[in-house]
Amino acid sequence: MVCLYGLALQGSTEKNVTSEYWNEHAPWNWLVNDLTYFVYKKSGLAGCPYIPISNETDWGEWFYKVSETLKREFYDAHKPELIFRILENCPTEEVAIMIFETLEIETIEEFLLTCPHGAG
């Protein structure tokens, strides 16, 4: 998974490096943001991501999977608002890797195909 994380990070970097806001956030933060929007849109949802009320969509299922994963490491992760803020502004690369590892391999492959040059 670490190899795929590197490819996804590279693809996200290539996609976002020309943004005027690039220097305001770490590369892993851009990646988590891209993944969040990817899973949200893949679920067929429109607009901006929001805290799901159930796990009946791919978005809701992934959100709750991220929540369960982060709960194992962080006491406050039981609050959906905190999980959502982490997806909006990931605090560390270690957390980004934990989030990345909650994705199914098929979703990672689909995401990589959306990156410039197919990210690999």
MODELLER restraints for C-alpha pairs under 7 A, 6 or more apart:
rsr = mdl.restraints
at = mdl.atoms
rsr.add(forms.Gaussian(group=physical.xy_distance, feature=features.Distance(at['CA:1:A'], at['CA:101:A']), mean=6.97, stdev=0.5))
rsr.add(forms.Gaussian(group=physical.xy_distance, feature=features.Distance(at['CA:5:A'], at['CA:100:A']), mean=6.99, stdev=0.5))
rsr.add(forms.Gaussian(group=physical.xy_distance, feature=features.Distance(at['CA:7:A'], at['CA:119:A']), mean=5.65, stdev=0.5))
rsr.add(forms.Gaussian(group=physical.xy_distance, feature=features.Distance(at['CA:7:A'], at['CA:120:A']), mean=6.40, stdev=0.5))
rsr.add(forms.Gaussian(group=physical.xy_distance, feature=features.Distance(at['CA:8:A'], at['CA:112:A']), mean=6.08, stdev=0.5))
rsr.add(forms.Gaussian(group=physical.xy_distance, feature=features.Distance(at['CA:8:A'], at['CA:119:A']), mean=6.54, stdev=0.5))
rsr.add(forms.Gaussian(group=physical.xy_distance, feature=features.Distance(at['CA:9:A'], at['CA:27:A']), mean=6.96, stdev=0.5))
rsr.add(forms.Gaussian(group=physical.xy_distance, feature=features.Distance(at['CA:9:A'], at['CA:28:A']), mean=6.59, stdev=0.5))
rsr.add(forms.Gaussian(group=physical.xy_distance, feature=features.Distance(at['CA:9:A'], at['CA:31:A']), mean=5.87, stdev=0.5))
rsr.add(forms.Gaussian(group=physical.xy_distance, feature=features.Distance(at['CA:10:A'], at['CA:119:A']), mean=6.53, stdev=0.5))
rsr.add(forms.Gaussian(group=physical.xy_distance, feature=features.Distance(at['CA:11:A'], at['CA:112:A']), mean=6.90, stdev=0.5))
rsr.add(forms.Gaussian(group=physical.xy_distance, feature=features.Distance(at['CA:11:A'], at['CA:115:A']), mean=4.96, stdev=0.5))
rsr.add(forms.Gaussian(group=physical.xy_distance, feature=features.Distance(at['CA:11:A'], at['CA:116:A']), mean=6.04, stdev=0.5))
rsr.add(forms.Gaussian(group=physical.xy_distance, feature=features.Distance(at['CA:11:A'], at['CA:119:A']), mean=4.62, stdev=0.5))
rsr.add(forms.Gaussian(group=physical.xy_distance, feature=features.Distance(at['CA:12:A'], at['CA:30:A']), mean=6.67, stdev=0.5))
rsr.add(forms.Gaussian(group=physical.xy_distance, feature=features.Distance(at['CA:12:A'], at['CA:31:A']), mean=5.41, stdev=0.5))
rsr.add(forms.Gaussian(group=physical.xy_distance, feature=features.Distance(at['CA:12:A'], at['CA:115:A']), mean=6.53, stdev=0.5))
rsr.add(forms.Gaussian(group=physical.xy_distance, feature=features.Distance(at['CA:13:A'], at['CA:27:A']), mean=6.26, stdev=0.5))
rsr.add(forms.Gaussian(group=physical.xy_distance, feature=features.Distance(at['CA:14:A'], at['CA:116:A']), mean=6.41, stdev=0.5))
rsr.add(forms.Gaussian(group=physical.xy_distance, feature=features.Distance(at['CA:15:A'], at['CA:115:A']), mean=6.53, stdev=0.5))
rsr.add(forms.Gaussian(group=physical.xy_distance, feature=features.Distance(at['CA:15:A'], at['CA:116:A']), mean=6.18, stdev=0.5))
rsr.add(forms.Gaussian(group=physical.xy_distance, feature=features.Distance(at['CA:16:A'], at['CA:22:A']), mean=6.63, stdev=0.5))
rsr.add(forms.Gaussian(group=physical.xy_distance, feature=features.Distance(at['CA:28:A'], at['CA:93:A']), mean=5.77, stdev=0.5))
rsr.add(forms.Gaussian(group=physical.xy_distance, feature=features.Distance(at['CA:28:A'], at['CA:96:A']), mean=6.13, stdev=0.5))
rsr.add(forms.Gaussian(group=physical.xy_distance, feature=features.Distance(at['CA:29:A'], at['CA:89:A']), mean=6.03, stdev=0.5))
rsr.add(forms.Gaussian(group=physical.xy_distance, feature=features.Distance(at['CA:29:A'], at['CA:90:A']), mean=5.14, stdev=0.5))
rsr.add(forms.Gaussian(group=physical.xy_distance, feature=features.Distance(at['CA:32:A'], at['CA:87:A']), mean=6.18, stdev=0.5))
rsr.add(forms.Gaussian(group=physical.xy_distance, feature=features.Distance(at['CA:32:A'], at['CA:90:A']), mean=6.86, stdev=0.5))
rsr.add(forms.Gaussian(group=physical.xy_distance, feature=features.Distance(at['CA:32:A'], at['CA:96:A']), mean=6.27, stdev=0.5))
rsr.add(forms.Gaussian(group=physical.xy_distance, feature=features.Distance(at['CA:33:A'], at['CA:87:A']), mean=6.26, stdev=0.5))
rsr.add(forms.Gaussian(group=physical.xy_distance, feature=features.Distance(at['CA:33:A'], at['CA:88:A']), mean=5.96, stdev=0.5))
rsr.add(forms.Gaussian(group=physical.xy_distance, feature=features.Distance(at['CA:36:A'], at['CA:87:A']), mean=6.65, stdev=0.5))
rsr.add(forms.Gaussian(group=physical.xy_distance, feature=features.Distance(at['CA:37:A'], at['CA:49:A']), mean=6.85, stdev=0.5))
rsr.add(forms.Gaussian(group=physical.xy_distance, feature=features.Distance(at['CA:38:A'], at['CA:111:A']), mean=6.98, stdev=0.5))
rsr.add(forms.Gaussian(group=physical.xy_distance, feature=features.Distance(at['CA:39:A'], at['CA:58:A']), mean=6.88, stdev=0.5))
rsr.add(forms.Gaussian(group=physical.xy_distance, feature=features.Distance(at['CA:39:A'], at['CA:59:A']), mean=5.70, stdev=0.5))
rsr.add(forms.Gaussian(group=physical.xy_distance, feature=features.Distance(at['CA:40:A'], at['CA:49:A']), mean=6.18, stdev=0.5))
rsr.add(forms.Gaussian(group=physical.xy_distance, feature=features.Distance(at['CA:40:A'], at['CA:59:A']), mean=5.09, stdev=0.5))
rsr.add(forms.Gaussian(group=physical.xy_distance, feature=features.Distance(at['CA:43:A'], at['CA:57:A']), mean=6.04, stdev=0.5))
rsr.add(forms.Gaussian(group=physical.xy_distance, feature=features.Distance(at['CA:43:A'], at['CA:58:A']), mean=5.26, stdev=0.5))
rsr.add(forms.Gaussian(group=physical.xy_distance, feature=features.Distance(at['CA:43:A'], at['CA:59:A']), mean=5.77, stdev=0.5))
rsr.add(forms.Gaussian(group=physical.xy_distance, feature=features.Distance(at['CA:51:A'], at['CA:80:A']), mean=6.80, stdev=0.5))
rsr.add(forms.Gaussian(group=physical.xy_distance, feature=features.Distance(at['CA:51:A'], at['CA:84:A']), mean=6.51, stdev=0.5))
rsr.add(forms.Gaussian(group=physical.xy_distance, feature=features.Distance(at['CA:52:A'], at['CA:60:A']), mean=5.27, stdev=0.5))
rsr.add(forms.Gaussian(group=physical.xy_distance, feature=features.Distance(at['CA:54:A'], at['CA:60:A']), mean=5.76, stdev=0.5))
rsr.add(forms.Gaussian(group=physical.xy_distance, feature=features.Distance(at['CA:55:A'], at['CA:61:A']), mean=4.27, stdev=0.5))
rsr.add(forms.Gaussian(group=physical.xy_distance, feature=features.Distance(at['CA:55:A'], at['CA:64:A']), mean=6.84, stdev=0.5))
rsr.add(forms.Gaussian(group=physical.xy_distance, feature=features.Distance(at['CA:65:A'], at['CA:102:A']), mean=6.52, stdev=0.5))
rsr.add(forms.Gaussian(group=physical.xy_distance, feature=features.Distance(at['CA:66:A'], at['CA:99:A']), mean=5.90, stdev=0.5))
rsr.add(forms.Gaussian(group=physical.xy_distance, feature=features.Distance(at['CA:66:A'], at['CA:102:A']), mean=6.25, stdev=0.5))
rsr.add(forms.Gaussian(group=physical.xy_distance, feature=features.Distance(at['CA:67:A'], at['CA:77:A']), mean=6.33, stdev=0.5))
rsr.add(forms.Gaussian(group=physical.xy_distance, feature=features.Distance(at['CA:67:A'], at['CA:78:A']), mean=6.90, stdev=0.5))
rsr.add(forms.Gaussian(group=physical.xy_distance, feature=features.Distance(at['CA:67:A'], at['CA:83:A']), mean=6.21, stdev=0.5))
rsr.add(forms.Gaussian(group=physical.xy_distance, feature=features.Distance(at['CA:70:A'], at['CA:77:A']), mean=5.83, stdev=0.5))
rsr.add(forms.Gaussian(group=physical.xy_distance, feature=features.Distance(at['CA:71:A'], at['CA:77:A']), mean=4.84, stdev=0.5))
rsr.add(forms.Gaussian(group=physical.xy_distance, feature=features.Distance(at['CA:71:A'], at['CA:78:A']), mean=6.11, stdev=0.5))
rsr.add(forms.Gaussian(group=physical.xy_distance, feature=features.Distance(at['CA:77:A'], at['CA:83:A']), mean=6.25, stdev=0.5))
rsr.add(forms.Gaussian(group=physical.xy_distance, feature=features.Distance(at['CA:90:A'], at['CA:96:A']), mean=6.41, stdev=0.5))
rsr.add(forms.Gaussian(group=physical.xy_distance, feature=features.Distance(at['CA:112:A'], at['CA:118:A']), mean=5.56, stdev=0.5))
rsr.add(forms.Gaussian(group=physical.xy_distance, feature=features.Distance(at['CA:112:A'], at['CA:119:A']), mean=5.57, stdev=0.5))
